[in-house]
Amino acid sequence: MPTVACPECKEEVFVDADTEQGDVVFCDECGADLEVVGLDPVELDSFDDSDYDFDDDDDLDDDDDY
């Protein structure tokens, strides 16, 4: 299991071998959510969820009647 330094606190973060670029991992030490931005070598960056599109119009529609 690869490890990489957290960009926030510099502690080691364990990254599963099957982790893919774009996945979000968690730093146990500081609690930061981190995005995997590189794989060879593994690189992490702070995950800003304001850039993430939580609204998927294909799944939910407020106008649907159930």
N, C-alpha and C positions, 0 to 999 in steps of 0.2 A: 504494500500500500504506500504510494508516494506521499511525501509531505512537502509542504511549501510554507514559507513565512507569510503570515497574515499581513496585508498591507496597512492595517490599522494599528496593531499592537506588536507586530514582529514575532509573535509566538508561532509555533509550528501548527499547521492545520493538516489533518489527514484527509487525503482525497482518494476515493475508491478507484481501483484500476479501470473500472468500466465507466467512469465519469466522462461525459462528453462536453465539448466546448459549448458554452451557453448555460450549462447547469449552474445552479446556485448551491453553495455549500455554506456551512455555519462555523464560525470560530467559537469554540467552547470557552476560550479565555476571555474575550471581550464582548462576545455576543453579536459580532458583525455578520451580516449576510454578505457573501462574497460570490462574485460571478467568475466562473472558469473562462478565461479569455485566451488561453493558450494551452497546448497539450504536450509539446515536446520542445522544451521542458514545460511542466505545468506552471501556469501563471494565473494569479488571482487579482481581481480588482474589486473595489467596493461596488456593491450592487445597489443601484438607485432605483427603487421600485416605482418612482414617478415616471421612469422611462418605459416601464412594463405596461402593456395593454391588457388590463384585467377584463375589459369589456369585449366579449366575443359575440357579435351580433348574430352569428349563425346558431348559437345555442339558446339564447334567450331573447324574447321579444315581449316587451311590456304590453303590447296590444293583443296578445293571444288570449283567448277565452279557454278555460279548462273545464 
